[in-house]
Amino acid sequence: MVKSTFSEYMNASMSRDYDKMLSLSDDYRIVSVDDADPSKIVVSSITKYEDMELPPIKHILAFEEGKYKLQMRNVVVNMIPSSPDYKTVEYEPDKVDGNLEDNFNG
């Protein structure tokens, strides 16, 4: 079950099917907002699924061209319980994805 849920989520993520990504999540909550630098706000969130909870993941909103844009980056979460790095999060370099802003405007 865990593998199939995670695989579906990752496939949705790679194809940028954000509605599918949200539908696979039972719950998410924002655990912190760091707005010390208004040009680059960092939001940390935890996503819960029926059978697992991911550790906090940081999302960056960069202020560019007069509006905030979500910076997309690959995130690797180690969910192997026997691993010494279990529940650690690694981030690949940021890149701004201006196409996402429409998903957050309502």
C-alpha positions, 0 to 999 in steps of 0.5 A: 500500500505504501509503495503504491501510494508513493508511486502514484504521488511521484508519478503525479508529481513528475507529470505535474498533476497537482490535483492528483497529488492533493487527492492522494494526501489525507491531510497536510498542515503548515508547521512554520513560515519564515518570512524574515526575507520577504523576497524569499518566504519559506513555508514548511509543511507536513503531509499525512497519508493513510499509512504514513507521514512525511517529515517537514518539507520546505517550500520556497516562494520567491517574489519576482516580477511583482508576485510570488512564485513557487520555486520547484525543486526535486525533494528526496525523502528517505522513508526506509525505516532501517536506514540511518538517514530515515526521514531525512530530506534532501533538496536539489537546486531551486528553479522558479516555475511560473506556470504554477502560480495559476494553481494557487490563484483562486 
